[in-house]
Amino acid sequence: MDEEPKPDASESGTLEGNPGNLSTQPNQNAYQQTVAYAPVKSQVPKIFGIFMMIYGVIVGLFGILGIFGTGGVISDYENAGIEISGLQTAWFYISAISGLIVSGAVAYGGYETYNYKKRGVMIGLGAVAFGFVLSLGDTAITGDIAQQLLDSTGEAEVEGLGALIAGVGVVVSLVCSAICGLLVAIPLLAAGNDLE
């Protein structure tokens, strides 16, 4: 009896076998323990750290311009007939320099947050709080200047309009500082376990 030779499987063009079978390999661990992989750190602190650094640098550059332009602003007020006291002049310069410090602190806090440091978030929150305190002083002076301007032009139809402007400024500063504080705190809220 002549047997017909079976065609070779490699020549038939089809694959044979079960694709679900994986070859079993011996455990290569020296201690014969199962391998545990470390969890991957969240990228949220890196992203918000970059945002904080960009914000700090851009606002810091504008702050430098603000320091150099403070004298011109004071002289513009005096030319408009607004009396600027020595304390207000000092506050203008202190506010401009402190604003530069705040933006530098935000940038440094962003760098620390980028490197998964919890203190970066705390530095950023402290800078936002300090910036809020500065904005309160700015709104008080702005209200006084607005009231002087309205009194000097005789257009003050409503008494205490400068105080109203200052009050609105306080509310706006509070809302903006709360939003900034929330944005700075997102890395802590979203990936608090990843921060050191």
GIPEQUI-V846431 format. One record per pair of residues at least 6 apart in sequence whose C-alpha atoms are under 8 Angstrom apart, sorted by the first residue. I is the first residue (numbers start at 1). GAP is how many residues later the second one is. D is the distance in Angstrom with one decimal. If there is no record, write none. Layout:
i->I gap->GAP d->D
i->I gap->GAP d->D
This chain:
i->9 gap->6 d->7.6
i->9 gap->7 d->7.7
i->29 gap->6 d->7.6
i->41 gap->153 d->5.9
i->42 gap->149 d->6.2
i->42 gap->152 d->6.8
i->44 gap->142 d->7.9
i->44 gap->143 d->5.7
i->44 gap->146 d->7.1
i->44 gap->147 d->6.9
i->45 gap->68 d->5.6
i->45 gap->69 d->5.6
i->45 gap->70 d->7.8
i->45 gap->71 d->6.3
i->45 gap->142 d->4.8
i->45 gap->143 d->7.8
i->45 gap->146 d->7.2
i->46 gap->67 d->6.7
i->46 gap->68 d->4.2
i->46 gap->69 d->7.0
i->46 gap->70 d->7.4
i->47 gap->67 d->7.2
i->48 gap->62 d->7.1
i->48 gap->65 d->7.6
i->48 gap->66 d->7.4
i->48 gap->136 d->7.4
i->48 gap->138 d->7.8
i->48 gap->139 d->6.8
i->49 gap->60 d->7.5
i->49 gap->61 d->4.0
i->49 gap->62 d->5.9
i->49 gap->63 d->7.4
i->49 gap->64 d->5.0
i->49 gap->65 d->4.4
i->50 gap->60 d->6.2
i->50 gap->61 d->7.3
i->50 gap->64 d->6.6
i->51 gap->59 d->7.3
i->52 gap->54 d->6.1
i->52 gap->55 d->5.6
i->52 gap->57 d->7.3
i->52 gap->58 d->4.7
i->52 gap->59 d->7.9
i->52 gap->132 d->7.7
i->53 gap->53 d->6.8
i->53 gap->54 d->4.1
i->53 gap->55 d->7.0
i->53 gap->56 d->7.8
i->53 gap->57 d->5.0
i->53 gap->58 d->6.4
i->54 gap->53 d->7.2
i->55 gap->48 d->7.6
i->55 gap->51 d->7.7
i->55 gap->52 d->7.1
i->56 gap->47 d->4.5
i->56 gap->48 d->5.8
i->56 gap->49 d->7.6
i->56 gap->50 d->5.4
i->56 gap->51 d->4.4
i->57 gap->46 d->7.0
i->57 gap->47 d->7.3
i->57 gap->50 d->6.5
i->59 gap->41 d->7.8
i->59 gap->44 d->6.1
i->60 gap->39 d->7.8
i->60 gap->40 d->5.4
i->60 gap->43 d->5.3
i->60 gap->44 d->6.6
i->63 gap->33 d->6.5
i->63 gap->34 d->7.6
i->63 gap->36 d->6.5
i->63 gap->37 d->5.3
i->64 gap->36 d->7.0
i->66 gap->30 d->6.3
i->67 gap->26 d->6.8
i->67 gap->29 d->5.4
i->67 gap->30 d->6.6
i->70 gap->22 d->6.8
i->70 gap->23 d->6.8
i->70 gap->26 d->7.8
i->74 gap->10 d->7.3
i->74 gap->15 d->7.2
i->77 gap->6 d->7.5
i->77 gap->7 d->7.5
i->78 gap->6 d->6.8
i->80 gap->69 d->7.9
i->81 gap->68 d->7.4
i->81 gap->71 d->7.1
i->82 gap->63 d->6.9
i->82 gap->66 d->6.1
i->82 gap->67 d->6.2
i->82 gap->70 d->7.7
i->83 gap->65 d->7.8
i->88 gap->53 d->7.1
i->95 gap->39 d->6.5
i->95 gap->43 d->7.6
i->98 gap->36 d->7.8
i->99 gap->32 d->6.9
i->99 gap->35 d->7.8
i->102 gap->25 d->5.3
i->102 gap->26 d->7.5
i->102 gap->28 d->7.2
i->102 gap->29 d->6.4
i->103 gap->24 d->7.7
i->105 gap->18 d->6.7
i->105 gap->19 d->6.6
i->105 gap->22 d->6.0
i->106 gap->17 d->7.0
i->106 gap->18 d->5.0
i->106 gap->21 d->6.2
i->106 gap->22 d->7.9
i->108 gap->12 d->7.2
i->108 gap->15 d->7.9
i->109 gap->10 d->7.4
i->109 gap->11 d->3.9
i->109 gap->12 d->6.1
i->109 gap->13 d->7.5
i->109 gap->14 d->5.2
i->109 gap->15 d->5.1
i->110 gap->10 d->6.1
i->110 gap->11 d->7.5
i->110 gap->14 d->7.2
i->111 gap->9 d->7.1
i->112 gap->6 d->7.6
i->112 gap->7 d->6.9
i->112 gap->8 d->4.4
i->112 gap->9 d->7.8
i->113 gap->6 d->7.4
i->113 gap->7 d->4.6
i->113 gap->8 d->6.1
i->113 gap->74 d->7.7
i->113 gap->82 d->8.0
i->116 gap->78 d->6.8
i->116 gap->79 d->4.7
i->116 gap->80 d->6.1
i->117 gap->78 d->5.2
i->117 gap->79 d->5.0
i->118 gap->70 d->7.2
i->118 gap->74 d->7.9
i->118 gap->77 d->5.2
i->118 gap->78 d->5.6
i->121 gap->63 d->6.3
i->121 gap->64 d->6.2
i->121 gap->66 d->7.5
i->121 gap->67 d->6.9
i->124 gap->57 d->7.9
i->124 gap->60 d->6.2
i->125 gap->56 d->5.8
i->125 gap->59 d->6.5
i->125 gap->60 d->7.3
i->128 gap->49 d->6.3
i->128 gap->52 d->6.9
i->128 gap->53 d->6.2
i->129 gap->48 d->7.2
i->129 gap->52 d->8.0
i->131 gap->46 d->7.9
i->132 gap->41 d->6.5
i->132 gap->42 d->7.0
i->132 gap->45 d->6.1
i->135 gap->35 d->7.7
i->135 gap->38 d->6.5
i->136 gap->33 d->7.9
i->136 gap->34 d->6.1
i->136 gap->37 d->7.5
i->139 gap->26 d->8.0
i->139 gap->27 d->5.1
i->139 gap->28 d->7.8
i->139 gap->30 d->5.6
i->139 gap->31 d->6.5
i->140 gap->23 d->8.0
i->140 gap->26 d->5.6
i->142 gap->20 d->7.8
i->142 gap->23 d->7.9
i->142 gap->24 d->6.7
i->143 gap->18 d->8.0
i->143 gap->19 d->4.3
i->143 gap->20 d->5.6
i->143 gap->21 d->7.6
i->143 gap->22 d->5.6
i->143 gap->23 d->4.6
i->144 gap->18 d->5.9
i->144 gap->19 d->7.4
i->145 gap->17 d->7.5
i->146 gap->15 d->7.9
i->146 gap->16 d->5.3
i->146 gap->19 d->7.8
i->147 gap->9 d->7.8
i->147 gap->13 d->7.2
i->147 gap->14 d->6.4
i->147 gap->15 d->4.4
i->147 gap->16 d->7.7
i->150 gap->6 d->5.0
i->188 gap->7 d->7.3
